[in-house]
Amino acid sequence: MLFKTTKDIFKAWNDELWSDNLLDSDKVIYPPRIEWDYSRTLNMEDIDIWEVLCSEGGGRGVWAAWLPYAEFYLVRPGWEAESKNGFETYYGPNARIEVIKRAKELGLNLNVQKVWVDPEEMWKYKEVDSKPSTLILP
């Protein structure tokens, strides 16, 4: 798994989030993760660390909020498309479904994995009639 900061996602030559002691163990070391409490709508500026779901040339990619950990995704269609349409964020129930659809539309190679979800957290993953909030910024 790769992780980036918001700043690194938007730099032309972006870096990964790195810790000098990452290779000091034979276990996978993840950045800290705190669950979002959903007491208010999450904004991109609230995210400190992103999990890289897909990153391709030209600034194209998909990232998921890691710190705080929430159903919040950032989709970048690429440098050229971004100058016309901006980047996209998806938040809330059904956000993952919309992100998977959008990645297919953009031709992004998004690897989808099954993950365990605790029963009390299932409300975030049930399909609902309303669409997740989507924001496209210039």
Backbone as CSV, one residue per row, in Angstrom:
resi,resn,N_x,N_y,N_z,CA_x,CA_y,CA_z,C_x,C_y,C_z
1,MET,0.840,-1.177,0.000,0.000,0.000,0.000,0.885,1.239,0.000
2,LEU,0.470,2.214,-0.765,1.173,3.485,-0.821,0.284,4.567,-0.226
3,PHE,0.929,5.572,0.346,0.212,6.679,0.965,0.828,7.997,0.515
4,LYS,-0.016,9.026,0.410,0.440,10.355,0.027,-0.277,11.399,0.879
5,THR,0.355,12.558,0.971,-0.312,13.695,1.585,-1.067,14.432,0.477
6,THR,-1.985,15.293,0.845,-2.716,16.081,-0.143,-1.746,16.913,-0.970
7,LYS,-0.764,17.499,-0.319,0.239,18.320,-1.018,0.963,17.496,-2.081
8,ASP,1.330,16.269,-1.740,2.068,15.432,-2.690,1.214,15.007,-3.881
9,ILE,-0.088,14.862,-3.688,-0.966,14.491,-4.796,-0.996,15.603,-5.841
10,PHE,-0.932,16.860,-5.386,-1.070,17.978,-6.302,0.252,18.567,-6.789
11,LYS,1.384,17.971,-6.408,2.674,18.413,-6.937,2.940,17.708,-8.259
12,ALA,3.617,18.388,-9.178,3.937,17.783,-10.468,4.823,16.548,-10.291
13,TRP,5.821,16.623,-9.435,6.685,15.473,-9.142,6.391,15.063,-7.716
14,ASN,5.378,14.206,-7.573,4.914,13.898,-6.225,5.694,12.770,-5.568
15,ASP,5.707,12.793,-4.247,6.403,11.808,-3.436,5.393,10.978,-2.660
16,GLU,5.892,9.867,-2.126,5.080,9.056,-1.236,5.329,9.504,0.193
17,LEU,4.358,9.247,1.047,4.546,9.491,2.464,5.555,8.469,2.953
18,TRP,6.590,8.887,3.625,7.678,7.981,3.986,8.095,8.200,5.431
19,SER,8.451,7.123,6.073,9.003,7.175,7.413,10.344,6.463,7.381
20,ASP,11.354,7.037,8.005,12.691,6.444,7.981,12.742,5.052,8.611
21,ASN,11.823,4.749,9.522,11.854,3.444,10.177,10.921,2.429,9.510
22,LEU,10.454,2.711,8.313,9.530,1.827,7.624,10.132,0.439,7.373
23,LEU,11.423,0.372,7.124,12.063,-0.899,6.803,12.749,-1.544,8.003
24,ASP,12.479,-1.040,9.203,13.088,-1.595,10.415,12.370,-2.838,10.928
25,SER,11.308,-3.256,10.258,10.505,-4.372,10.736,10.119,-5.267,9.571
26,ASP,9.840,-6.533,9.874,9.363,-7.425,8.829,7.834,-7.402,8.733
27,LYS,7.204,-6.504,9.476,5.753,-6.318,9.440,5.427,-5.048,8.664
28,VAL,4.250,-5.053,8.059,3.801,-3.864,7.348,3.454,-2.786,8.377
29,ILE,3.999,-1.599,8.168,3.741,-0.476,9.072,2.892,0.545,8.324
30,TYR,1.714,0.814,8.865,0.810,1.768,8.249,0.887,3.100,8.980
31,PRO,0.559,4.196,8.287,0.468,5.485,8.971,-0.669,5.431,9.994
32,PRO,-0.678,6.347,10.947,-1.776,6.364,11.925,-3.116,6.548,11.213
33,ARG,-4.161,5.985,11.814,-5.491,6.080,11.214,-6.513,6.342,12.312
34,ILE,-7.295,7.380,12.129,-8.367,7.724,13.059,-9.662,7.760,12.255
35,GLU,-10.675,7.074,12.762,-11.975,7.044,12.088,-12.626,8.424,12.119
36,TRP,-13.228,8.818,11.014,-14.008,10.046,10.940,-15.334,9.808,11.637
37,ASP,-15.835,10.778,12.396,-17.060,10.563,13.169,-18.342,10.962,12.423
38,TYR,-18.220,11.515,11.235,-19.360,11.898,10.408,-20.281,12.909,11.101
39,SER,-19.727,13.674,12.028,-20.519,14.701,12.703,-20.762,15.904,11.794
40,ARG,-19.952,16.040,10.777,-20.139,17.075,9.755,-19.596,16.540,8.439
41,THR,-19.869,17.243,7.368,-19.378,16.823,6.060,-17.869,16.999,5.999
42,LEU,-17.199,15.984,5.549,-15.750,16.004,5.415,-15.370,16.802,4.169
43,ASN,-14.295,17.572,4.261,-13.765,18.323,3.128,-12.375,17.824,2.803
44,MET,-11.943,18.074,1.585,-10.617,17.623,1.179,-9.530,18.202,2.080
45,GLU,-9.717,19.418,2.554,-8.731,20.066,3.414,-8.598,19.365,4.768
46,ASP,-9.594,18.537,5.135,-9.553,17.798,6.400,-8.656,16.561,6.326
47,ILE,-8.299,16.137,5.122,-7.546,14.890,4.944,-6.050,15.182,5.016
48,ASP,-5.364,14.486,5.914,-3.906,14.613,6.027,-3.182,13.546,5.217
49,ILE,-3.725,12.319,5.199,-3.068,11.204,4.500,-4.101,10.484,3.639
50,TRP,-3.671,10.126,2.427,-4.509,9.410,1.470,-3.882,8.065,1.153
51,GLU,-4.715,7.046,0.985,-4.254,5.766,0.464,-4.333,5.843,-1.057
52,VAL,-3.278,5.442,-1.735,-3.256,5.459,-3.193,-3.984,4.208,-3.689
53,LEU,-5.111,4.395,-4.361,-5.837,3.270,-4.932,-5.401,3.028,-6.366
54,CYS,-5.062,4.114,-7.052,-4.635,4.027,-8.444,-3.921,5.336,-8.774
55,SER,-2.752,5.240,-9.378,-2.017,6.439,-9.771,-1.350,6.175,-11.110
56,GLU,-1.708,6.977,-12.094,-1.160,6.808,-13.436,-0.554,8.115,-13.906
57,GLY,0.139,8.082,-14.992,0.804,9.259,-15.521,-0.158,10.394,-15.831
58,GLY,0.376,11.587,-15.929,-0.421,12.756,-16.266,-1.302,13.256,-15.136
59,GLY,-1.000,12.855,-13.901,-1.773,13.304,-12.756,-3.072,12.552,-12.541
60,ARG,-3.301,11.494,-13.324,-4.541,10.720,-13.192,-4.447,9.766,-12.015
61,GLY,-5.557,9.624,-11.273,-5.536,8.668,-10.185,-6.766,8.728,-9.306
62,VAL,-6.786,7.786,-8.337,-7.859,7.698,-7.350,-7.207,7.487,-5.992
63,TRP,-7.642,8.268,-4.997,-7.112,8.175,-3.638,-8.279,8.093,-2.660
64,ALA,-8.064,7.386,-1.536,-9.078,7.248,-0.492,-8.561,7.874,0.789
65,ALA,-9.437,8.525,1.519,-9.051,9.154,2.784,-8.559,8.091,3.766
66,TRP,-7.393,8.347,4.363,-6.814,7.446,5.358,-6.782,8.094,6.744
67,LEU,-6.393,9.370,6.777,-6.350,10.088,8.051,-7.012,11.446,7.866
68,PRO,-8.253,11.606,8.299,-9.099,10.619,8.949,-9.611,9.581,7.950
69,TYR,-9.975,8.418,8.479,-10.448,7.291,7.690,-11.948,7.427,7.482
70,ALA,-12.364,7.559,6.208,-13.775,7.795,5.914,-14.075,7.360,4.493
71,GLU,-15.354,7.292,4.171,-15.784,7.047,2.801,-15.674,8.362,2.035
72,PHE,-14.442,8.711,1.683,-14.161,9.959,0.980,-13.067,9.666,-0.040
73,TYR,-13.318,9.998,-1.288,-12.401,9.663,-2.374,-12.098,10.894,-3.213
74,LEU,-10.906,10.921,-3.746,-10.471,11.969,-4.664,-10.157,11.308,-5.996
75,VAL,-10.741,11.832,-7.066,-10.478,11.340,-8.416,-9.906,12.493,-9.223
76,ARG,-8.752,12.244,-9.850,-8.157,13.253,-10.737,-8.141,12.695,-12.145
77,PRO,-8.858,13.335,-13.074,-8.893,12.843,-14.444,-7.597,13.120,-15.218
78,GLY,-6.696,13.902,-14.656,-5.420,14.203,-15.310,-5.202,15.693,-15.440
79,TRP,-3.932,16.064,-15.676,-3.577,17.496,-15.735,-4.400,18.226,-16.774
80,GLU,-4.499,17.666,-17.987,-5.178,18.353,-19.081,-6.682,18.480,-18.804
81,ALA,-7.316,17.385,-18.418,-8.753,17.412,-18.122,-9.037,18.268,-16.895
82,GLU,-8.098,18.273,-15.952,-8.297,19.036,-14.719,-8.399,20.529,-14.987
83,SER,-7.654,21.020,-15.969,-7.705,22.450,-16.267,-9.083,22.854,-16.794
84,LYS,-9.819,21.898,-17.361,-11.159,22.182,-17.867,-12.240,21.856,-16.841
85,ASN,-12.115,20.698,-16.203,-13.196,20.187,-15.361,-12.877,20.128,-13.875
86,GLY,-11.654,20.321,-13.482,-11.282,20.215,-12.077,-11.092,18.777,-11.644
87,PHE,-10.994,18.581,-10.348,-10.891,17.235,-9.794,-12.208,16.928,-9.089
88,GLU,-12.409,15.671,-8.736,-13.685,15.246,-8.200,-13.506,14.600,-6.833
89,THR,-14.435,14.862,-5.921,-14.452,14.174,-4.634,-15.798,13.487,-4.473
90,TYR,-15.772,12.349,-3.803,-16.974,11.557,-3.552,-16.999,11.233,-2.071
91,TYR,-18.162,11.403,-1.441,-18.262,11.259,0.007,-19.565,10.574,0.396
92,GLY,-19.490,9.705,1.392,-20.682,9.125,1.980,-21.065,7.780,1.411
93,PRO,-22.248,7.284,1.833,-22.720,5.993,1.334,-22.795,5.989,-0.183
94,ASN,-22.455,4.884,-0.779,-22.417,4.694,-2.238,-21.234,5.384,-2.914
95,ALA,-20.418,6.114,-2.176,-19.298,6.814,-2.802,-18.382,5.833,-3.526
96,ARG,-18.107,4.693,-2.921,-17.201,3.722,-3.545,-17.754,3.213,-4.869
97,ILE,-19.089,3.043,-4.953,-19.709,2.570,-6.189,-19.538,3.612,-7.286
98,GLU,-19.766,4.874,-6.942,-19.604,5.961,-7.916,-18.149,6.098,-8.356
99,VAL,-17.209,5.902,-7.444,-15.784,6.006,-7.778,-15.379,4.876,-8.727
100,ILE,-15.864,3.685,-8.479,-15.552,2.555,-9.366,-16.091,2.828,-10.774
101,LYS,-17.318,3.332,-10.875,-17.898,3.686,-12.175,-17.068,4.759,-12.865
102,ARG,-16.699,5.796,-12.108,-15.948,6.915,-12.689,-14.567,6.468,-13.160
103,ALA,-13.924,5.614,-12.386,-12.606,5.100,-12.781,-12.703,4.336,-14.105
104,LYS,-13.752,3.546,-14.266,-13.958,2.819,-15.531,-14.139,3.794,-16.689
105,GLU,-14.952,4.845,-16.467,-15.173,5.855,-17.508,-13.862,6.495,-17.940
106,LEU,-12.971,6.735,-16.980,-11.692,7.386,-17.268,-10.624,6.415,-17.750
107,GLY,-10.944,5.124,-17.748,-9.970,4.116,-18.181,-8.866,3.886,-17.162
108,LEU,-9.152,4.169,-15.882,-8.158,3.963,-14.825,-8.201,2.515,-14.358
109,ASN,-7.048,1.942,-14.107,-6.932,0.563,-13.678,-7.069,0.493,-12.156
110,LEU,-8.302,0.475,-11.681,-8.583,0.472,-10.251,-8.766,-0.962,-9.779
111,ASN,-7.936,-1.385,-8.845,-7.999,-2.732,-8.293,-8.952,-2.726,-7.103
112,VAL,-10.039,-3.474,-7.190,-11.050,-3.501,-6.133,-10.822,-4.731,-5.265
113,GLN,-10.785,-4.524,-3.939,-10.541,-5.598,-2.983,-11.731,-5.749,-2.045
114,LYS,-11.939,-6.952,-1.553,-12.927,-7.163,-0.504,-12.257,-6.870,0.837
115,VAL,-12.965,-6.185,1.707,-12.439,-5.879,3.036,-13.500,-6.194,4.086
116,TRP,-13.054,-6.505,5.298,-13.969,-6.764,6.398,-14.515,-5.448,6.922
117,VAL,-15.821,-5.423,7.148,-16.473,-4.246,7.716,-17.219,-4.702,8.962
118,ASP,-16.953,-4.042,10.076,-17.667,-4.364,11.309,-19.154,-4.061,11.136
119,PRO,-20.021,-4.896,11.737,-21.469,-4.712,11.557,-21.965,-3.297,11.871
120,GLU,-21.415,-2.649,12.883,-21.885,-1.304,13.229,-21.476,-0.243,12.197
121,GLU,-20.558,-0.590,11.308,-20.113,0.338,10.262,-20.783,0.076,8.914
122,MET,-21.642,-0.929,8.832,-22.254,-1.315,7.553,-23.121,-0.225,6.927
123,TRP,-23.617,0.706,7.721,-24.452,1.777,7.173,-23.720,2.577,6.106
124,LYS,-22.395,2.623,6.174,-21.616,3.388,5.195,-21.531,2.681,3.850
125,TYR,-21.836,1.378,3.829,-21.615,0.580,2.631,-22.884,0.035,2.005
126,LYS,-24.029,0.299,2.608,-25.288,-0.165,2.036,-25.689,0.769,0.904
127,GLU,-26.250,0.175,-0.126,-26.708,0.992,-1.232,-27.931,1.782,-0.808
128,VAL,-27.921,3.062,-1.132,-29.044,3.942,-0.822,-29.515,4.594,-2.112
129,ASP,-30.732,5.119,-2.100,-31.295,5.730,-3.296,-30.600,7.028,-3.677
130,SER,-30.180,7.793,-2.685,-29.564,9.080,-2.994,-28.109,8.876,-3.406
131,LYS,-27.624,9.775,-4.230,-26.235,9.715,-4.676,-25.332,10.302,-3.599
132,PRO,-24.081,9.853,-3.576,-23.145,10.480,-2.636,-22.883,11.906,-3.089
133,SER,-22.420,12.723,-2.179,-22.112,14.084,-2.581,-20.865,14.076,-3.456
134,THR,-20.945,14.742,-4.582,-19.842,14.811,-5.530,-19.525,16.279,-5.738
135,LEU,-18.263,16.603,-5.665,-17.838,17.981,-5.824,-16.774,18.017,-6.912
136,ILE,-16.957,18.863,-7.892,-15.960,19.041,-8.957,-15.448,20.458,-8.849
137,LEU,-14.166,20.575,-8.571,-13.565,21.894,-8.374,-12.635,22.250,-9.512
138,PRO,-12.595,23.513,-9.888,-11.673,23.941,-10.946,-10.240,23.994,-10.431
